[in-house]
Amino acid sequence: MFARVSTYRPGPGSTGAPSAATVSQVLGLAGCKGIYYLLGKDGKSLSVTLWDDEAALAGSEQAVEKIRTETTAGQHMEVLGVEEFEVLTKEP
């Protein structure tokens, strides 16, 4: 399993929370196993998406970039970074 972690700074008045449509779009991509959005006490937010394998992660890159661009523009958020990881441990 692989993960993509995107870090954002929500603009004034934005919670960084995704819309139901955004979540649905991401979950509808081939190989997507889950999505989490986190809001830190410092105001930064993270999205964590989980993917079946490295091929699914790579195959989702263009679609996810489009979704990220649309979401950040609509919510006035700044993208601080996007990183990819292999998931080494998974517990139920």
ROLOZA-259960 format. One record per atom (N, C-alpha, C, O, CB): atom name; residue in one letter; x, y, z; residue number from 1. Coordinates in steps of 0.1 Angstrom, whole numbers. Glycine has a CB too. Layout:
BEGIN
<vexti CA, fiba A, X X, Y Y, Z Z, voke NUM>
...
//
This chain:
BEGIN
<vexti N, fiba M, X 9, Y -12, Z 0, voke 1>
<vexti CA, fiba M, X 0, Y 0, Z 0, voke 1>
<vexti C, fiba M, X 9, Y 12, Z 0, voke 1>
<vexti O, fiba M, X 20, Y 12, Z 5, voke 1>
<vexti CB, fiba M, X -10, Y 0, Z 12, voke 1>
<vexti N, fiba F, X 4, Y 23, Z -6, voke 2>
<vexti CA, fiba F, X 11, Y 35, Z -7, voke 2>
<vexti C, fiba F, X 2, Y 47, Z -3, voke 2>
<vexti O, fiba F, X -10, Y 46, Z -3, voke 2>
<vexti CB, fiba F, X 17, Y 38, Z -21, voke 2>
<vexti N, fiba A, X 8, Y 58, Z 1, voke 3>
<vexti CA, fiba A, X 1, Y 70, Z 6, voke 3>
<vexti C, fiba A, X 6, Y 82, Z -1, voke 3>
<vexti O, fiba A, X 18, Y 84, Z -3, voke 3>
<vexti CB, fiba A, X 1, Y 71, Z 21, voke 3>
<vexti N, fiba R, X -3, Y 92, Z -3, voke 4>
<vexti CA, fiba R, X 1, Y 105, Z -7, voke 4>
<vexti C, fiba R, X -4, Y 115, Z 4, voke 4>
<vexti O, fiba R, X -15, Y 114, Z 8, voke 4>
<vexti CB, fiba R, X -5, Y 109, Z -22, voke 4>
<vexti N, fiba V, X 6, Y 123, Z 8, voke 5>
<vexti CA, fiba V, X 2, Y 133, Z 19, voke 5>
<vexti C, fiba V, X 4, Y 147, Z 14, voke 5>
<vexti O, fiba V, X 15, Y 150, Z 9, voke 5>
<vexti CB, fiba V, X 11, Y 130, Z 32, voke 5>
<vexti N, fiba S, X -6, Y 155, Z 14, voke 6>
<vexti CA, fiba S, X -6, Y 168, Z 9, voke 6>
<vexti C, fiba S, X -8, Y 177, Z 21, voke 6>
<vexti O, fiba S, X -17, Y 175, Z 29, voke 6>
<vexti CB, fiba S, X -16, Y 171, Z -2, voke 6>
<vexti N, fiba T, X 0, Y 188, Z 22, voke 7>
<vexti CA, fiba T, X 0, Y 197, Z 33, voke 7>
<vexti C, fiba T, X -5, Y 211, Z 28, voke 7>
<vexti O, fiba T, X -1, Y 216, Z 18, voke 7>
<vexti CB, fiba T, X 14, Y 199, Z 40, voke 7>
<vexti N, fiba Y, X -15, Y 216, Z 35, voke 8>
<vexti CA, fiba Y, X -21, Y 229, Z 31, voke 8>
<vexti C, fiba Y, X -21, Y 239, Z 42, voke 8>
<vexti O, fiba Y, X -21, Y 236, Z 54, voke 8>
<vexti CB, fiba Y, X -36, Y 226, Z 26, voke 8>
<vexti N, fiba R, X -22, Y 252, Z 38, voke 9>
<vexti CA, fiba R, X -25, Y 262, Z 48, voke 9>
<vexti C, fiba R, X -38, Y 269, Z 43, voke 9>
<vexti O, fiba R, X -38, Y 276, Z 33, voke 9>
<vexti CB, fiba R, X -13, Y 273, Z 48, voke 9>
<vexti N, fiba P, X -49, Y 266, Z 50, voke 10>
<vexti CA, fiba P, X -62, Y 272, Z 46, voke 10>
<vexti C, fiba P, X -62, Y 287, Z 48, voke 10>
<vexti O, fiba P, X -55, Y 293, Z 57, voke 10>
<vexti CB, fiba P, X -73, Y 266, Z 55, voke 10>
<vexti N, fiba G, X -68, Y 294, Z 39, voke 11>
<vexti CA, fiba G, X -69, Y 308, Z 39, voke 11>
<vexti C, fiba G, X -79, Y 313, Z 50, voke 11>
<vexti O, fiba G, X -86, Y 305, Z 56, voke 11>
<vexti CB, fiba G, X -73, Y 314, Z 26, voke 11>
<vexti N, fiba P, X -80, Y 326, Z 52, voke 12>
<vexti CA, fiba P, X -90, Y 331, Z 62, voke 12>
<vexti C, fiba P, X -104, Y 327, Z 59, voke 12>
<vexti O, fiba P, X -108, Y 327, Z 47, voke 12>
<vexti CB, fiba P, X -89, Y 346, Z 62, voke 12>
<vexti N, fiba G, X -111, Y 322, Z 69, voke 13>
<vexti CA, fiba G, X -125, Y 317, Z 67, voke 13>
<vexti C, fiba G, X -126, Y 303, Z 62, voke 13>
<vexti O, fiba G, X -137, Y 298, Z 60, voke 13>
<vexti CB, fiba G, X -131, Y 327, Z 58, voke 13>
<vexti N, fiba S, X -115, Y 296, Z 58, voke 14>
<vexti CA, fiba S, X -116, Y 283, Z 53, voke 14>
<vexti C, fiba S, X -111, Y 273, Z 64, voke 14>
<vexti O, fiba S, X -101, Y 275, Z 71, voke 14>
<vexti CB, fiba S, X -107, Y 281, Z 41, voke 14>
<vexti N, fiba T, X -118, Y 262, Z 66, voke 15>
<vexti CA, fiba T, X -115, Y 252, Z 76, voke 15>
<vexti C, fiba T, X -105, Y 242, Z 70, voke 15>
<vexti O, fiba T, X -99, Y 234, Z 77, voke 15>
<vexti CB, fiba T, X -127, Y 245, Z 81, voke 15>
<vexti N, fiba G, X -104, Y 242, Z 57, voke 16>
<vexti CA, fiba G, X -96, Y 232, Z 50, voke 16>
<vexti C, fiba G, X -103, Y 219, Z 49, voke 16>
<vexti O, fiba G, X -98, Y 209, Z 43, voke 16>
<vexti CB, fiba G, X -83, Y 229, Z 58, voke 16>
<vexti N, fiba A, X -116, Y 218, Z 53, voke 17>
<vexti CA, fiba A, X -124, Y 206, Z 51, voke 17>
<vexti C, fiba A, X -128, Y 204, Z 37, voke 17>
<vexti O, fiba A, X -132, Y 214, Z 30, voke 17>
<vexti CB, fiba A, X -136, Y 206, Z 61, voke 17>
<vexti N, fiba P, X -127, Y 192, Z 32, voke 18>
<vexti CA, fiba P, X -131, Y 190, Z 18, voke 18>
<vexti C, fiba P, X -146, Y 189, Z 16, voke 18>
<vexti O, fiba P, X -153, Y 186, Z 26, voke 18>
<vexti CB, fiba P, X -125, Y 177, Z 13, voke 18>
<vexti N, fiba S, X -151, Y 192, Z 4, voke 19>
<vexti CA, fiba S, X -165, Y 190, Z 2, voke 19>
<vexti C, fiba S, X -168, Y 175, Z 0, voke 19>
<vexti O, fiba S, X -158, Y 167, Z -3, voke 19>
<vexti CB, fiba S, X -169, Y 198, Z -11, voke 19>
<vexti N, fiba A, X -180, Y 171, Z 1, voke 20>
<vexti CA, fiba A, X -184, Y 157, Z -2, voke 20>
<vexti C, fiba A, X -181, Y 153, Z -16, voke 20>
<vexti O, fiba A, X -177, Y 142, Z -19, voke 20>
<vexti CB, fiba A, X -199, Y 155, Z 1, voke 20>
<vexti N, fiba A, X -182, Y 163, Z -25, voke 21>
<vexti CA, fiba A, X -179, Y 160, Z -39, voke 21>
<vexti C, fiba A, X -164, Y 157, Z -41, voke 21>
<vexti O, fiba A, X -160, Y 148, Z -49, voke 21>
<vexti CB, fiba A, X -183, Y 172, Z -48, voke 21>
<vexti N, fiba T, X -155, Y 164, Z -34, voke 22>
<vexti CA, fiba T, X -141, Y 162, Z -35, voke 22>
<vexti C, fiba T, X -138, Y 148, Z -30, voke 22>
<vexti O, fiba T, X -130, Y 141, Z -36, voke 22>
<vexti CB, fiba T, X -133, Y 173, Z -27, voke 22>
<vexti N, fiba V, X -143, Y 145, Z -19, voke 23>
<vexti CA, fiba V, X -141, Y 131, Z -13, voke 23>
<vexti C, fiba V, X -145, Y 121, Z -22, voke 23>
<vexti O, fiba V, X -138, Y 111, Z -25, voke 23>
<vexti CB, fiba V, X -148, Y 130, Z 1, voke 23>
<vexti N, fiba S, X -157, Y 122, Z -28, voke 24>
<vexti CA, fiba S, X -163, Y 113, Z -37, voke 24>
<vexti C, fiba S, X -154, Y 111, Z -50, voke 24>
<vexti O, fiba S, X -152, Y 100, Z -55, voke 24>
<vexti CB, fiba S, X -177, Y 117, Z -41, voke 24>
<vexti N, fiba Q, X -149, Y 122, Z -55, voke 25>
<vexti CA, fiba Q, X -140, Y 122, Z -67, voke 25>
<vexti C, fiba Q, X -128, Y 113, Z -64, voke 25>
<vexti O, fiba Q, X -124, Y 105, Z -72, voke 25>
<vexti CB, fiba Q, X -136, Y 136, Z -71, voke 25>
<vexti N, fiba V, X -121, Y 116, Z -53, voke 26>
<vexti CA, fiba V, X -109, Y 109, Z -49, voke 26>
<vexti C, fiba V, X -112, Y 94, Z -47, voke 26>
<vexti O, fiba V, X -104, Y 86, Z -52, voke 26>
<vexti CB, fiba V, X -102, Y 115, Z -37, voke 26>
<vexti N, fiba L, X -122, Y 91, Z -39, voke 27>
<vexti CA, fiba L, X -125, Y 77, Z -37, voke 27>
<vexti C, fiba L, X -129, Y 69, Z -49, voke 27>
<vexti O, fiba L, X -128, Y 57, Z -49, voke 27>
<vexti CB, fiba L, X -136, Y 76, Z -26, voke 27>
<vexti N, fiba G, X -134, Y 76, Z -59, voke 28>
<vexti CA, fiba G, X -138, Y 70, Z -72, voke 28>
<vexti C, fiba G, X -126, Y 67, Z -81, voke 28>
<vexti O, fiba G, X -128, Y 60, Z -91, voke 28>
<vexti CB, fiba G, X -147, Y 79, Z -79, voke 28>
<vexti N, fiba L, X -114, Y 71, Z -78, voke 29>
<vexti CA, fiba L, X -102, Y 69, Z -86, voke 29>
<vexti C, fiba L, X -98, Y 54, Z -84, voke 29>
<vexti O, fiba L, X -98, Y 49, Z -73, voke 29>
<vexti CB, fiba L, X -91, Y 78, Z -83, voke 29>
<vexti N, fiba A, X -93, Y 48, Z -95, voke 30>
<vexti CA, fiba A, X -89, Y 34, Z -94, voke 30>
<vexti C, fiba A, X -78, Y 32, Z -84, voke 30>
<vexti O, fiba A, X -68, Y 39, Z -84, voke 30>
<vexti CB, fiba A, X -84, Y 30, Z -108, voke 30>
<vexti N, fiba G, X -79, Y 22, Z -76, voke 31>
<vexti CA, fiba G, X -69, Y 19, Z -66, voke 31>
<vexti C, fiba G, X -69, Y 27, Z -53, voke 31>
<vexti O, fiba G, X -61, Y 24, Z -44, voke 31>
<vexti CB, fiba G, X -56, Y 20, Z -72, voke 31>
<vexti N, fiba C, X -78, Y 36, Z -52, voke 32>
<vexti CA, fiba C, X -79, Y 44, Z -39, voke 32>
<vexti C, fiba C, X -86, Y 36, Z -28, voke 32>
<vexti O, fiba C, X -97, Y 30, Z -30, voke 32>
<vexti CB, fiba C, X -87, Y 57, Z -41, voke 32>
<vexti N, fiba K, X -79, Y 35, Z -17, voke 33>
<vexti CA, fiba K, X -84, Y 27, Z -6, voke 33>
<vexti C, fiba K, X -89, Y 35, Z 6, voke 33>
<vexti O, fiba K, X -96, Y 29, Z 15, voke 33>
<vexti CB, fiba K, X -73, Y 18, Z -1, voke 33>
<vexti N, fiba G, X -87, Y 48, Z 6, voke 34>
<vexti CA, fiba G, X -92, Y 56, Z 16, voke 34>
<vexti C, fiba G, X -87, Y 70, Z 16, voke 34>
<vexti O, fiba G, X -77, Y 73, Z 9, voke 34>
<vexti CB, fiba G, X -89, Y 50, Z 30, voke 34>
<vexti N, fiba I, X -93, Y 79, Z 24, voke 35>
<vexti CA, fiba I, X -89, Y 93, Z 24, voke 35>
<vexti C, fiba I, X -91, Y 98, Z 38, voke 35>
<vexti O, fiba I, X -102, Y 96, Z 44, voke 35>
<vexti CB, fiba I, X -96, Y 101, Z 13, voke 35>
<vexti N, fiba Y, X -82, Y 106, Z 43, voke 36>
<vexti CA, fiba Y, X -83, Y 113, Z 56, voke 36>
<vexti C, fiba Y, X -79, Y 127, Z 54, voke 36>
<vexti O, fiba Y, X -70, Y 131, Z 47, voke 36>
<vexti CB, fiba Y, X -74, Y 106, Z 66, voke 36>
<vexti N, fiba Y, X -86, Y 136, Z 61, voke 37>
<vexti CA, fiba Y, X -83, Y 150, Z 62, voke 37>
<vexti C, fiba Y, X -81, Y 153, Z 76, voke 37>
<vexti O, fiba Y, X -89, Y 150, Z 85, voke 37>
<vexti CB, fiba Y, X -94, Y 159, Z 55, voke 37>
<vexti N, fiba L, X -70, Y 160, Z 79, voke 38>
<vexti CA, fiba L, X -66, Y 164, Z 93, voke 38>
<vexti C, fiba L, X -64, Y 179, Z 94, voke 38>
<vexti O, fiba L, X -59, Y 185, Z 85, voke 38>
<vexti CB, fiba L, X -53, Y 156, Z 97, voke 38>
<vexti N, fiba L, X -68, Y 184, Z 105, voke 39>
<vexti CA, fiba L, X -66, Y 199, Z 108, voke 39>
<vexti C, fiba L, X -58, Y 200, Z 120, voke 39>
<vexti O, fiba L, X -62, Y 195, Z 131, voke 39>
<vexti CB, fiba L, X -80, Y 206, Z 109, voke 39>
<vexti N, fiba G, X -46, Y 207, Z 119, voke 40>
<vexti CA, fiba G, X -37, Y 208, Z 131, voke 40>
<vexti C, fiba G, X -41, Y 221, Z 139, voke 40>
<vexti O, fiba G, X -48, Y 230, Z 134, voke 40>
<vexti CB, fiba G, X -23, Y 209, Z 126, voke 40>
<vexti N, fiba K, X -36, Y 221, Z 151, voke 41>
<vexti CA, fiba K, X -38, Y 233, Z 160, voke 41>
<vexti C, fiba K, X -31, Y 245, Z 154, voke 41>
<vexti O, fiba K, X -35, Y 256, Z 158, voke 41>
<vexti CB, fiba K, X -32, Y 229, Z 174, voke 41>
<vexti N, fiba D, X -21, Y 243, Z 146, voke 42>
<vexti CA, fiba D, X -14, Y 255, Z 140, voke 42>
<vexti C, fiba D, X -21, Y 260, Z 127, voke 42>
<vexti O, fiba D, X -16, Y 269, Z 121, voke 42>
<vexti CB, fiba D, X 0, Y 251, Z 136, voke 42>
<vexti N, fiba G, X -33, Y 254, Z 124, voke 43>
<vexti CA, fiba G, X -41, Y 259, Z 113, voke 43>
<vexti C, fiba G, X -37, Y 252, Z 100, voke 43>
<vexti O, fiba G, X -45, Y 253, Z 90, voke 43>
<vexti CB, fiba G, X -39, Y 273, Z 111, voke 43>
<vexti N, fiba K, X -26, Y 244, Z 99, voke 44>
<vexti CA, fiba K, X -23, Y 236, Z 87, voke 44>
<vexti C, fiba K, X -33, Y 224, Z 86, voke 44>
<vexti O, fiba K, X -38, Y 219, Z 96, voke 44>
<vexti CB, fiba K, X -8, Y 232, Z 87, voke 44>
<vexti N, fiba S, X -35, Y 220, Z 74, voke 45>
<vexti CA, fiba S, X -43, Y 208, Z 72, voke 45>
<vexti C, fiba S, X -36, Y 198, Z 63, voke 45>
<vexti O, fiba S, X -27, Y 202, Z 55, voke 45>
<vexti CB, fiba S, X -57, Y 211, Z 66, voke 45>
<vexti N, fiba L, X -39, Y 185, Z 65, voke 46>
<vexti CA, fiba L, X -33, Y 175, Z 57, voke 46>
<vexti C, fiba L, X -44, Y 166, Z 50, voke 46>
<vexti O, fiba L, X -54, Y 164, Z 56, voke 46>
<vexti CB, fiba L, X -24, Y 166, Z 66, voke 46>
<vexti N, fiba S, X -41, Y 162, Z 38, voke 47>
<vexti CA, fiba S, X -49, Y 151, Z 33, voke 47>
<vexti C, fiba S, X -40, Y 139, Z 31, voke 47>
<vexti O, fiba S, X -29, Y 140, Z 27, voke 47>
<vexti CB, fiba S, X -55, Y 156, Z 19, voke 47>
<vexti N, fiba V, X -45, Y 128, Z 35, voke 48>
<vexti CA, fiba V, X -38, Y 115, Z 33, voke 48>
<vexti C, fiba V, X -47, Y 106, Z 25, voke 48>
<vexti O, fiba V, X -58, Y 103, Z 29, voke 48>
<vexti CB, fiba V, X -34, Y 109, Z 47, voke 48>
<vexti N, fiba T, X -42, Y 102, Z 13, voke 49>
<vexti CA, fiba T, X -49, Y 92, Z 5, voke 49>
<vexti C, fiba T, X -41, Y 79, Z 5, voke 49>
<vexti O, fiba T, X -29, Y 79, Z 4, voke 49>
<vexti CB, fiba T, X -51, Y 98, Z -9, voke 49>
<vexti N, fiba L, X -48, Y 68, Z 5, voke 50>
<vexti CA, fiba L, X -42, Y 55, Z 5, voke 50>
<vexti C, fiba L, X -45, Y 48, Z -8, voke 50>
<vexti O, fiba L, X -56, Y 49, Z -13, voke 50>
<vexti CB, fiba L, X -47, Y 46, Z 17, voke 50>
<vexti N, fiba W, X -35, Y 41, Z -13, voke 51>
<vexti CA, fiba W, X -36, Y 35, Z -27, voke 51>
<vexti C, fiba W, X -31, Y 20, Z -26, voke 51>
<vexti O, fiba W, X -22, Y 17, Z -18, voke 51>
<vexti CB, fiba W, X -27, Y 43, Z -37, voke 51>
<vexti N, fiba D, X -38, Y 12, Z -34, voke 52>
<vexti CA, fiba D, X -35, Y -2, Z -35, voke 52>
<vexti C, fiba D, X -20, Y -5, Z -36, voke 52>
<vexti O, fiba D, X -14, Y -14, Z -29, voke 52>
<vexti CB, fiba D, X -43, Y -9, Z -46, voke 52>
<vexti N, fiba D, X -14, Y 1, Z -46, voke 53>
<vexti CA, fiba D, X 0, Y -2, Z -49, voke 53>
<vexti C, fiba D, X 6, Y 11, Z -56, voke 53>
<vexti O, fiba D, X 0, Y 21, Z -58, voke 53>
<vexti CB, fiba D, X 1, Y -14, Z -58, voke 53>
<vexti N, fiba E, X 19, Y 9, Z -59, voke 54>
<vexti CA, fiba E, X 26, Y 21, Z -64, voke 54>
<vexti C, fiba E, X 21, Y 25, Z -78, voke 54>
<vexti O, fiba E, X 21, Y 37, Z -82, voke 54>
<vexti CB, fiba E, X 41, Y 17, Z -65, voke 54>
<vexti N, fiba A, X 16, Y 15, Z -86, voke 55>
<vexti CA, fiba A, X 10, Y 18, Z -99, voke 55>
<vexti C, fiba A, X -2, Y 26, Z -97, voke 55>
<vexti O, fiba A, X -5, Y 36, Z -105, voke 55>
<vexti CB, fiba A, X 7, Y 5, Z -106, voke 55>
<vexti N, fiba A, X -11, Y 23, Z -88, voke 56>
<vexti CA, fiba A, X -23, Y 31, Z -85, voke 56>
<vexti C, fiba A, X -20, Y 45, Z -81, voke 56>
<vexti O, fiba A, X -26, Y 55, Z -85, voke 56>
<vexti CB, fiba A, X -32, Y 24, Z -75, voke 56>
<vexti N, fiba L, X -10, Y 46, Z -72, voke 57>
<vexti CA, fiba L, X -5, Y 59, Z -68, voke 57>
<vexti C, fiba L, X 0, Y 68, Z -79, voke 57>
<vexti O, fiba L, X -5, Y 79, Z -81, voke 57>
<vexti CB, fiba L, X 6, Y 58, Z -57, voke 57>
<vexti N, fiba A, X 8, Y 62, Z -88, voke 58>
<vexti CA, fiba A, X 13, Y 69, Z -99, voke 58>
<vexti C, fiba A, X 2, Y 72, Z -109, voke 58>
<vexti O, fiba A, X 2, Y 83, Z -115, voke 58>
<vexti CB, fiba A, X 25, Y 61, Z -106, voke 58>
<vexti N, fiba G, X -7, Y 63, Z -111, voke 59>
<vexti CA, fiba G, X -17, Y 65, Z -121, voke 59>
<vexti C, fiba G, X -27, Y 75, Z -117, voke 59>
<vexti O, fiba G, X -35, Y 80, Z -126, voke 59>
<vexti CB, fiba G, X -24, Y 52, Z -123, voke 59>
<vexti N, fiba S, X -28, Y 78, Z -104, voke 60>
<vexti CA, fiba S, X -38, Y 88, Z -99, voke 60>
<vexti C, fiba S, X -32, Y 103, Z -100, voke 60>
<vexti O, fiba S, X -39, Y 112, Z -97, voke 60>
<vexti CB, fiba S, X -42, Y 85, Z -85, voke 60>
<vexti N, fiba E, X -19, Y 104, Z -102, voke 61>
<vexti CA, fiba E, X -13, Y 117, Z -101, voke 61>
<vexti C, fiba E, X -19, Y 128, Z -108, voke 61>
<vexti O, fiba E, X -22, Y 139, Z -102, voke 61>
<vexti CB, fiba E, X 2, Y 116, Z -105, voke 61>
<vexti N, fiba Q, X -22, Y 127, Z -121, voke 62>
<vexti CA, fiba Q, X -28, Y 138, Z -129, voke 62>
<vexti C, fiba Q, X -42, Y 141, Z -124, voke 62>
<vexti O, fiba Q, X -45, Y 153, Z -122, voke 62>
<vexti CB, fiba Q, X -29, Y 134, Z -144, voke 62>
<vexti N, fiba A, X -50, Y 131, Z -121, voke 63>
<vexti CA, fiba A, X -64, Y 134, Z -117, voke 63>
<vexti C, fiba A, X -64, Y 140, Z -103, voke 63>
<vexti O, fiba A, X -71, Y 150, Z -101, voke 63>
<vexti CB, fiba A, X -72, Y 121, Z -116, voke 63>
<vexti N, fiba V, X -55, Y 136, Z -94, voke 64>
<vexti CA, fiba V, X -54, Y 142, Z -81, voke 64>
<vexti C, fiba V, X -49, Y 156, Z -81, voke 64>
<vexti O, fiba V, X -54, Y 165, Z -74, voke 64>
<vexti CB, fiba V, X -45, Y 133, Z -72, voke 64>
<vexti N, fiba E, X -40, Y 159, Z -90, voke 65>
<vexti CA, fiba E, X -34, Y 172, Z -92, voke 65>
<vexti C, fiba E, X -46, Y 182, Z -96, voke 65>
<vexti O, fiba E, X -46, Y 193, Z -91, voke 65>
<vexti CB, fiba E, X -23, Y 173, Z -102, voke 65>
<vexti N, fiba K, X -54, Y 177, Z -105, voke 66>
<vexti CA, fiba K, X -65, Y 185, Z -110, voke 66>
<vexti C, fiba K, X -75, Y 188, Z -98, voke 66>
<vexti O, fiba K, X -80, Y 199, Z -96, voke 66>
<vexti CB, fiba K, X -73, Y 179, Z -121, voke 66>
<vexti N, fiba I, X -78, Y 178, Z -91, voke 67>
<vexti CA, fiba I, X -88, Y 179, Z -79, voke 67>
<vexti C, fiba I, X -81, Y 188, Z -69, voke 67>
<vexti O, fiba I, X -88, Y 197, Z -63, voke 67>
<vexti CB, fiba I, X -91, Y 165, Z -73, voke 67>
<vexti N, fiba R, X -69, Y 187, Z -66, voke 68>
<vexti CA, fiba R, X -62, Y 195, Z -56, voke 68>
<vexti C, fiba R, X -62, Y 210, Z -60, voke 68>
<vexti O, fiba R, X -65, Y 218, Z -52, voke 68>
<vexti CB, fiba R, X -47, Y 190, Z -54, voke 68>
<vexti N, fiba T, X -59, Y 212, Z -73, voke 69>
<vexti CA, fiba T, X -59, Y 226, Z -78, voke 69>
<vexti C, fiba T, X -73, Y 232, Z -77, voke 69>
<vexti O, fiba T, X -74, Y 244, Z -73, voke 69>
<vexti CB, fiba T, X -55, Y 226, Z -93, voke 69>
<vexti N, fiba E, X -83, Y 225, Z -81, voke 70>
<vexti CA, fiba E, X -97, Y 230, Z -80, voke 70>
<vexti C, fiba E, X -101, Y 233, Z -65, voke 70>
<vexti O, fiba E, X -107, Y 243, Z -62, voke 70>
<vexti CB, fiba E, X -107, Y 221, Z -87, voke 70>
<vexti N, fiba T, X -98, Y 223, Z -57, voke 71>
<vexti CA, fiba T, X -102, Y 225, Z -43, voke 71>
<vexti C, fiba T, X -94, Y 236, Z -36, voke 71>
<vexti O, fiba T, X -101, Y 244, Z -29, voke 71>
<vexti CB, fiba T, X -99, Y 212, Z -35, voke 71>
<vexti N, fiba T, X -81, Y 237, Z -38, voke 72>
<vexti CA, fiba T, X -74, Y 248, Z -31, voke 72>
<vexti C, fiba T, X -78, Y 262, Z -37, voke 72>
<vexti O, fiba T, X -79, Y 271, Z -29, voke 72>
<vexti CB, fiba T, X -59, Y 246, Z -34, voke 72>
<vexti N, fiba A, X -81, Y 263, Z -49, voke 73>
<vexti CA, fiba A, X -86, Y 276, Z -55, voke 73>
<vexti C, fiba A, X -100, Y 279, Z -49, voke 73>
<vexti O, fiba A, X -102, Y 291, Z -45, voke 73>
<vexti CB, fiba A, X -87, Y 275, Z -70, voke 73>
<vexti N, fiba G, X -109, Y 270, Z -48, voke 74>
<vexti CA, fiba G, X -122, Y 272, Z -43, voke 74>
<vexti C, fiba G, X -122, Y 275, Z -28, voke 74>
<vexti O, fiba G, X -131, Y 283, Z -23, voke 74>
<vexti CB, fiba G, X -131, Y 260, Z -45, voke 74>
<vexti N, fiba Q, X -113, Y 270, Z -21, voke 75>
<vexti CA, fiba Q, X -112, Y 272, Z -6, voke 75>
<vexti C, fiba Q, X -101, Y 282, Z -2, voke 75>
<vexti O, fiba Q, X -99, Y 284, Z 10, voke 75>
<vexti CB, fiba Q, X -110, Y 259, Z 1, voke 75>
<vexti N, fiba H, X -95, Y 288, Z -12, voke 76>
<vexti CA, fiba H, X -84, Y 298, Z -9, voke 76>
<vexti C, fiba H, X -73, Y 292, Z 0, voke 76>
<vexti O, fiba H, X -70, Y 298, Z 11, voke 76>
<vexti CB, fiba H, X -90, Y 310, Z -3, voke 76>
<vexti N, fiba M, X -68, Y 280, Z -4, voke 77>
<vexti CA, fiba M, X -58, Y 273, Z 4, voke 77>
<vexti C, fiba M, X -45, Y 273, Z -4, voke 77>
<vexti O, fiba M, X -45, Y 274, Z -16, voke 77>
<vexti CB, fiba M, X -62, Y 259, Z 8, voke 77>
<vexti N, fiba E, X -34, Y 273, Z 4, voke 78>
<vexti CA, fiba E, X -21, Y 273, Z -2, voke 78>
<vexti C, fiba E, X -16, Y 258, Z -1, voke 78>
<vexti O, fiba E, X -16, Y 253, Z 10, voke 78>
<vexti CB, fiba E, X -11, Y 283, Z 4, voke 78>
<vexti N, fiba V, X -10, Y 252, Z -11, voke 79>
<vexti CA, fiba V, X -4, Y 239, Z -10, voke 79>
<vexti C, fiba V, X 10, Y 241, Z -5, voke 79>
<vexti O, fiba V, X 18, Y 248, Z -12, voke 79>
<vexti CB, fiba V, X -4, Y 232, Z -24, voke 79>
<vexti N, fiba L, X 13, Y 235, Z 6, voke 80>
<vexti CA, fiba L, X 27, Y 237, Z 12, voke 80>
<vexti C, fiba L, X 36, Y 225, Z 7, voke 80>
<vexti O, fiba L, X 48, Y 227, Z 7, voke 80>
<vexti CB, fiba L, X 26, Y 237, Z 27, voke 80>
<vexti N, fiba G, X 30, Y 214, Z 4, voke 81>
<vexti CA, fiba G, X 38, Y 203, Z -1, voke 81>
<vexti C, fiba G, X 30, Y 190, Z -4, voke 81>
<vexti O, fiba G, X 19, Y 189, Z 1, voke 81>
<vexti CB, fiba G, X 49, Y 200, Z 9, voke 81>
<vexti N, fiba V, X 36, Y 182, Z -12, voke 82>
<vexti CA, fiba V, X 29, Y 169, Z -16, voke 82>
<vexti C, fiba V, X 41, Y 159, Z -15, voke 82>
<vexti O, fiba V, X 51, Y 160, Z -22, voke 82>
<vexti CB, fiba V, X 22, Y 169, Z -30, voke 82>
<vexti N, fiba E, X 38, Y 148, Z -7, voke 83>
<vexti CA, fiba E, X 48, Y 137, Z -6, voke 83>
<vexti C, fiba E, X 42, Y 124, Z -8, voke 83>
<vexti O, fiba E, X 30, Y 122, Z -5, voke 83>
<vexti CB, fiba E, X 56, Y 138, Z 8, voke 83>
<vexti N, fiba E, X 50, Y 114, Z -12, voke 84>
<vexti CA, fiba E, X 45, Y 101, Z -14, voke 84>
<vexti C, fiba E, X 53, Y 91, Z -5, voke 84>
<vexti O, fiba E, X 65, Y 93, Z -3, voke 84>
<vexti CB, fiba E, X 45, Y 96, Z -29, voke 84>
<vexti N, fiba F, X 46, Y 81, Z 1, voke 85>
<vexti CA, fiba F, X 52, Y 72, Z 10, voke 85>
<vexti C, fiba F, X 47, Y 57, Z 7, voke 85>
<vexti O, fiba F, X 36, Y 55, Z 2, voke 85>
<vexti CB, fiba F, X 48, Y 76, Z 24, voke 85>
<vexti N, fiba E, X 56, Y 48, Z 11, voke 86>
<vexti CA, fiba E, X 51, Y 34, Z 11, voke 86>
<vexti C, fiba E, X 46, Y 32, Z 25, voke 86>
<vexti O, fiba E, X 53, Y 36, Z 35, voke 86>
<vexti CB, fiba E, X 63, Y 24, Z 7, voke 86>
<vexti N, fiba V, X 35, Y 25, Z 27, voke 87>
<vexti CA, fiba V, X 29, Y 22, Z 40, voke 87>
<vexti C, fiba V, X 36, Y 9, Z 44, voke 87>
<vexti O, fiba V, X 34, Y -1, Z 38, voke 87>
<vexti CB, fiba V, X 13, Y 20, Z 39, voke 87>
<vexti N, fiba L, X 43, Y 10, Z 55, voke 88>
<vexti CA, fiba L, X 51, Y -2, Z 60, voke 88>
<vexti C, fiba L, X 43, Y -10, Z 71, voke 88>
<vexti O, fiba L, X 45, Y -22, Z 72, voke 88>
<vexti CB, fiba L, X 64, Y 3, Z 67, voke 88>
<vexti N, fiba T, X 34, Y -3, Z 78, voke 89>
<vexti CA, fiba T, X 26, Y -10, Z 88, voke 89>
<vexti C, fiba T, X 11, Y -6, Z 86, voke 89>
<vexti O, fiba T, X 8, Y 6, Z 85, voke 89>
<vexti CB, fiba T, X 31, Y -7, Z 102, voke 89>
<vexti N, fiba K, X 2, Y -16, Z 87, voke 90>
<vexti CA, fiba K, X -12, Y -13, Z 86, voke 90>
<vexti C, fiba K, X -19, Y -22, Z 97, voke 90>
<vexti O, fiba K, X -18, Y -34, Z 96, voke 90>
<vexti CB, fiba K, X -18, Y -16, Z 72, voke 90>
<vexti N, fiba E, X -25, Y -16, Z 106, voke 91>
<vexti CA, fiba E, X -32, Y -23, Z 117, voke 91>
<vexti C, fiba E, X -47, Y -20, Z 115, voke 91>
<vexti O, fiba E, X -51, Y -9, Z 112, voke 91>
<vexti CB, fiba E, X -27, Y -19, Z 131, voke 91>
<vexti N, fiba P, X -56, Y -30, Z 118, voke 92>
<vexti CA, fiba P, X -70, Y -27, Z 117, voke 92>
<vexti C, fiba P, X -75, Y -17, Z 127, voke 92>
<vexti O, fiba P, X -87, Y -14, Z 127, voke 92>
<vexti CB, fiba P, X -78, Y -40, Z 119, voke 92>
//
